[in-house]
Amino acid sequence: METFNLILTGVGGQGIITLVSILDEACLIQGYDVKSSELHGLSQRGGSVITHIRFGKKVYSPMVSSSQADLIISTELLETLRDASFASSKTIFLINKHSVGFTGYLPEPEIMGALSKVAKNNLHIVNASEICKKELDKDVLAGVYLLGYAVYKNLIPLRPESVLRAFEIVIPEKYREINIKAFNLAQNI
């Protein structure tokens, strides 16, 4: 693998920055050079958040160029569409079918129609918030569930044991067990 280009998008309060820390650590555990960058709205709950993560043998810049993403993971439906300029016909989309209320600007069927044109056959829509709410009583764990989905479905070149080791380093002990459960929920899909 030369360089893997990942866009992680959502809104403030969904744990995006924690996911970046987990991914950065998991990449280091596997011996990758990793660079990441936070771009928008991180300080505001509900504000748009986009992060770039690039990893591989040697990475010189944290920024993913337009049309160069290998994988886009999104915790919020509309935010996926906002950041679709990073996609090519080969990009895989992993999207939480969830909205924090912004889809009034654009109805869900229109968002899905636009995304399906961009993503072709590489569109994974998952009710991660609903699954985490039902199974763990915490929909905020949707991002960790999506990470588990990406790892267990081989959408990202990271091993489960690397991510679980990263949890031990990044996640405070009192939250670790429930995050591990959210990650592993995706194992048997």
C-alpha positions as CSV (number, residue, x, y, z in Angstrom):
1,M,0.0,0.0,0.0
2,E,1.4,3.4,-1.0
3,T,-0.9,5.8,0.9
4,F,-4.4,5.3,2.2
5,N,-6.6,8.5,2.1
6,L,-9.4,8.7,4.5
7,I,-12.0,11.5,5.1
8,L,-13.9,11.4,8.3
9,T,-16.9,13.7,8.4
10,G,-19.8,14.6,10.7
11,V,-20.9,17.2,13.1
12,G,-19.4,18.4,16.4
13,G,-20.4,16.2,19.4
14,Q,-20.4,12.9,17.4
15,G,-16.9,11.9,18.6
16,I,-15.0,12.6,15.3
17,I,-11.9,13.9,17.1
18,T,-11.8,10.8,19.3
19,L,-12.1,8.6,16.2
20,V,-9.1,10.5,14.6
21,S,-7.0,9.8,17.8
22,I,-7.9,6.1,17.7
23,L,-7.1,5.8,14.0
24,D,-3.8,7.7,14.3
25,E,-2.8,5.4,17.2
26,A,-3.9,2.2,15.3
27,C,-1.9,3.3,12.3
28,L,1.2,3.8,14.4
29,I,0.7,0.4,16.1
30,Q,0.8,-1.2,12.6
31,G,3.9,0.7,11.7
32,Y,2.4,3.2,9.3
33,D,3.5,6.8,9.0
34,V,0.3,8.8,9.6
35,K,-0.7,12.4,9.2
36,S,-4.1,13.9,10.1
37,S,-5.7,17.3,10.0
38,E,-8.9,18.8,11.5
39,L,-10.5,21.3,9.2
40,H,-13.9,22.7,10.3
41,G,-16.2,23.5,13.2
42,L,-14.5,21.4,15.9
43,S,-15.3,23.7,18.8
44,Q,-19.0,23.9,18.1
45,R,-21.5,21.1,18.9
46,G,-23.5,20.6,15.8
47,G,-21.0,22.4,13.6
48,S,-19.6,20.8,10.5
49,V,-16.5,18.6,11.1
50,I,-14.2,17.2,8.5
51,T,-10.8,15.5,9.1
52,H,-8.3,14.1,6.8
53,I,-6.2,11.1,7.7
54,R,-3.5,9.7,5.4
55,F,-1.3,6.7,6.3
56,G,1.2,4.5,4.6
57,K,4.9,3.8,4.3
58,K,5.8,7.5,4.1
59,V,3.3,10.4,4.2
60,Y,4.3,14.0,3.6
61,S,1.0,15.9,3.9
62,P,-2.1,15.3,6.0
63,M,-4.4,16.7,3.3
64,V,-6.4,14.5,1.0
65,S,-6.6,16.0,-2.5
66,S,-9.9,16.4,-4.3
67,S,-11.1,13.1,-5.8
68,Q,-8.4,11.1,-4.0
69,A,-10.2,9.6,-1.0
70,D,-10.1,5.9,-0.7
71,L,-12.7,5.9,2.0
72,I,-15.1,8.4,3.4
73,I,-16.7,7.6,6.7
74,S,-19.5,9.9,7.7
75,T,-21.5,10.0,11.0
76,E,-24.1,12.3,9.5
77,L,-26.0,12.0,6.1
78,L,-25.9,15.6,4.9
79,E,-22.2,16.1,5.8
80,T,-21.3,13.2,3.4
81,L,-22.7,15.1,0.5
82,R,-20.9,18.3,1.5
83,D,-17.6,16.4,1.4
84,A,-18.2,14.3,-1.7
85,S,-15.7,16.4,-3.7
86,F,-13.0,14.2,-2.2
87,A,-14.5,11.1,-3.9
88,S,-13.7,9.4,-7.2
89,S,-15.5,6.5,-8.8
90,K,-13.3,4.2,-6.7
91,T,-14.0,5.8,-3.3
92,I,-15.9,3.7,-0.8
93,F,-18.5,5.6,1.3
94,L,-19.5,4.3,4.8
95,I,-22.4,6.4,6.0
96,N,-24.4,6.5,9.2
97,K,-28.0,6.9,8.1
98,H,-28.6,9.6,10.6
99,S,-29.4,13.3,10.5
100,V,-29.1,15.8,13.2
101,G,-31.8,17.8,11.7
102,F,-30.2,19.6,8.7
103,T,-31.8,17.4,6.1
104,G,-34.7,20.0,5.9
105,Y,-32.4,21.9,3.5
106,L,-32.3,18.9,1.3
107,P,-34.7,15.9,1.7
108,E,-33.1,12.5,2.4
109,P,-34.1,11.0,-0.9
110,E,-32.3,13.8,-2.8
111,I,-29.2,13.3,-0.6
112,M,-29.2,9.6,-1.3
113,G,-29.8,10.1,-5.0
114,A,-26.9,12.5,-5.3
115,L,-24.6,10.2,-3.2
116,S,-25.5,7.1,-5.3
117,K,-24.4,8.9,-8.5
118,V,-21.1,9.7,-6.9
119,A,-20.5,6.4,-5.1
120,K,-21.8,4.1,-7.8
121,N,-21.6,0.6,-6.2
122,N,-19.4,1.7,-3.3
123,L,-22.0,3.0,-0.9
124,H,-22.5,1.4,2.5
125,I,-25.4,2.9,4.4
126,V,-25.6,1.7,8.0
127,N,-28.1,2.6,10.7
128,A,-25.2,2.9,13.2
129,S,-26.9,5.3,15.6
130,E,-30.0,3.2,15.7
131,I,-28.0,0.0,16.3
132,C,-25.9,1.6,19.1
133,K,-29.0,3.0,20.7
134,K,-30.8,-0.4,20.6
135,E,-27.8,-2.5,21.7
136,L,-25.9,-0.2,24.0
137,D,-28.4,2.6,24.8
138,K,-25.9,5.2,23.4
139,D,-26.3,6.4,19.9
140,V,-23.2,8.6,20.3
141,L,-21.1,5.4,19.7
142,A,-22.2,5.3,16.1
143,G,-18.7,6.5,14.9
144,V,-17.0,3.7,16.8
145,Y,-19.4,1.2,15.3
146,L,-18.7,2.5,11.8
147,L,-15.0,2.1,12.5
148,G,-15.6,-1.5,13.5
149,Y,-17.6,-2.0,10.3
150,A,-14.8,-0.5,8.2
151,V,-12.2,-2.8,9.9
152,Y,-14.2,-6.0,9.9
153,K,-15.4,-5.5,6.3
154,N,-11.8,-4.8,5.2
155,L,-12.7,-1.3,3.9
156,I,-9.6,0.1,5.7
157,P,-6.2,-1.7,6.0
158,L,-6.2,-1.9,9.8
159,R,-6.3,-5.0,11.9
160,P,-9.0,-5.3,14.7
161,E,-6.3,-5.9,17.3
162,S,-4.5,-2.7,16.3
163,V,-7.7,-0.7,16.8
164,L,-8.4,-2.4,20.1
165,R,-4.9,-1.7,21.3
166,A,-5.5,2.0,20.3
167,F,-8.6,2.0,22.5
168,E,-6.4,1.1,25.5
169,I,-4.2,4.1,24.8
170,V,-6.8,6.7,23.7
171,I,-10.1,5.9,25.5
172,P,-10.3,6.6,29.2
173,E,-10.8,3.4,31.2
174,K,-14.3,4.2,32.3
175,Y,-15.5,4.5,28.7
176,R,-13.3,1.8,27.2
177,E,-15.6,-1.3,27.6
178,I,-18.6,0.3,26.0
179,N,-16.5,1.5,23.0
180,I,-15.0,-1.9,22.5
181,K,-18.6,-3.3,22.5
182,A,-19.6,-0.8,19.9
183,F,-16.6,-1.6,17.8
184,N,-17.2,-5.4,18.0
185,L,-21.0,-5.1,17.3
186,A,-20.0,-4.7,13.6
187,Q,-18.0,-7.9,13.6
188,N,-20.9,-10.2,12.8
189,I,-22.7,-8.2,10.1
